[in-house]
Amino acid sequence: MPGAGASARRPVLALVASAAGGVERWLVAGLARPLAERGWRLAVTLTPTVARWLEPDLPALAATTDLPVRWTSRLPTEPKPHPVPDAYAFAPATANSIAKLALGIGDNQALTILCEGLGRRAPVVVMPQVSAEHAAHPAFDGHLDVLRSAGVLLVPDPPAVLRELERVGPFAAFTENGGNTPDR
Ligand SMILES: Cc1cc2nc3c(=O)[nH]c(=O)nc-3n(C[C@H](O)[C@H](O)[C@H](O)COP(=O)(O)O)c2cc1C
């Protein structure tokens, strides 16, 4: 495992969260912290709605990474605050954001990052959390089909996110990428 002093060379995971109920109860302890402990350098991006929900948890979330937690886009004159990710985890994924991802709509920073990841054919793990009504929407199954056909791994819960990411990295991602280029 890369040592603590090798932070610039640790593989980067884009951890993206959207506004699904209960996220504030598990995102830090159930996902961000375990991922950081497994050697990922976290590039956390939130949808604007969940950024509001997680306001009290932002210090704990920020403590899992040396990179800034984002929910807004940068100005064109500003450098990119996150390196190019080696892999992507989108958890929890709302029906709203799943639809946007499947259609390629990047109308906030979180969706912009995820749409780029899909376009790059990088490893992407998505944990949908949707109500029965949202799942029964006539377009929903088609959105999941689009994501599956792009190679996205759909998983049911945070432990499954951790398991799937064990399979793609951090070592696999790190080796494939030959290290990460900061601030591209
Ligand atoms: C308390 C609460 C819980 C919610 N839980 C879910 C959920 O589990 N799944 C879902 O798809 N939407 C849920 N929603 C609706 C989303 O928050 C809403 O569609 C929002 O626009 C999603 O924004 P985002 O995808 O940009 O984060 C919930 C809303 C509230 C207020």
The ligand as an SDF file (V2000), in Angstrom:
LIG
                    3D

 31 33  0  0  0  0  0  0  0  0999 V2000
  -35.9580   13.6740    2.7940 C   0  0  0  0  0  0  0  0  0  0  0  0
  -35.8160   13.3570    1.3280 C   0  0  0  0  0  0  0  0  0  0  0  0
  -35.4110   12.0980    0.9590 C   0  0  0  0  0  0  0  0  0  0  0  0
  -35.2780   11.7800   -0.4090 C   0  0  0  0  0  0  0  0  0  0  0  0
  -34.8550   10.5390   -0.7530 N   0  0  0  0  0  0  0  0  0  0  0  0
  -34.6910   10.2410   -2.0630 C   0  0  0  0  0  0  0  0  0  0  0  0
  -34.2040    8.9670   -2.4410 C   0  0  0  0  0  0  0  0  0  0  0  0
  -33.8970    8.0910   -1.5990 O   0  0  0  0  0  0  0  0  0  0  0  0
  -34.0420    8.7190   -3.7560 N   0  0  0  0  0  0  0  0  0  0  0  0
  -34.3510    9.6480   -4.7210 C   0  0  0  0  0  0  0  0  0  0  0  0
  -34.1700    9.3620   -5.9060 O   0  0  0  0  0  0  0  0  0  0  0  0
  -34.7880   10.8710   -4.3960 N   0  0  0  0  0  0  0  0  0  0  0  0
  -34.9740   11.1900   -3.0940 C   0  0  0  0  0  0  0  0  0  0  0  0
  -35.4140   12.4320   -2.7350 N   0  0  0  0  0  0  0  0  0  0  0  0
  -35.6790   13.4230   -3.8090 C   0  0  0  0  0  0  0  0  0  0  0  0
  -34.3850   14.0850   -4.2720 C   0  0  0  0  0  0  0  0  0  0  0  0
  -33.7040   14.6830   -3.1780 O   0  0  0  0  0  0  0  0  0  0  0  0
  -34.7140   15.1530   -5.3410 C   0  0  0  0  0  0  0  0  0  0  0  0
  -35.1780   14.4980   -6.5170 O   0  0  0  0  0  0  0  0  0  0  0  0
  -33.5450   16.0270   -5.6620 C   0  0  0  0  0  0  0  0  0  0  0  0
  -33.9100   16.9550   -6.6570 O   0  0  0  0  0  0  0  0  0  0  0  0
  -32.3470   15.2140   -6.1320 C   0  0  0  0  0  0  0  0  0  0  0  0
  -31.2950   16.1000   -6.4420 O   0  0  0  0  0  0  0  0  0  0  0  0
  -29.8730   15.5580   -6.8520 P   0  0  0  0  0  0  0  0  0  0  0  0
  -30.0660   14.3340   -7.6960 O   0  0  0  0  0  0  0  0  0  0  0  0
  -29.2970   16.7040   -7.6430 O   0  0  0  0  0  0  0  0  0  0  0  0
  -29.0970   15.3380   -5.5850 O   0  0  0  0  0  0  0  0  0  0  0  0
  -35.5660   12.7650   -1.3970 C   0  0  0  0  0  0  0  0  0  0  0  0
  -35.9760   14.0450   -1.0020 C   0  0  0  0  0  0  0  0  0  0  0  0
  -36.1160   14.3330    0.3460 C   0  0  0  0  0  0  0  0  0  0  0  0
  -36.5260   15.7230    0.7490 C   0  0  0  0  0  0  0  0  0  0  0  0
  1  2  1  0
  2  3  1  0
  2 30  2  0
  3  4  2  0
  4  5  1  0
  4 28  1  0
  5  6  2  0
  6  7  1  0
  6 13  1  0
  7  8  2  0
  7  9  1  0
  9 10  1  0
 10 11  2  0
 10 12  1  0
 12 13  2  0
 13 14  1  0
 14 15  1  0
 14 28  1  0
 15 16  1  0
 16 17  1  0
 16 18  1  0
 18 19  1  0
 18 20  1  0
 20 21  1  0
 20 22  1  0
 22 23  1  0
 23 24  1  0
 24 25  2  0
 24 26  1  0
 24 27  1  0
 28 29  2  0
 29 30  1  0
 30 31  1  0
M  END
$$$$
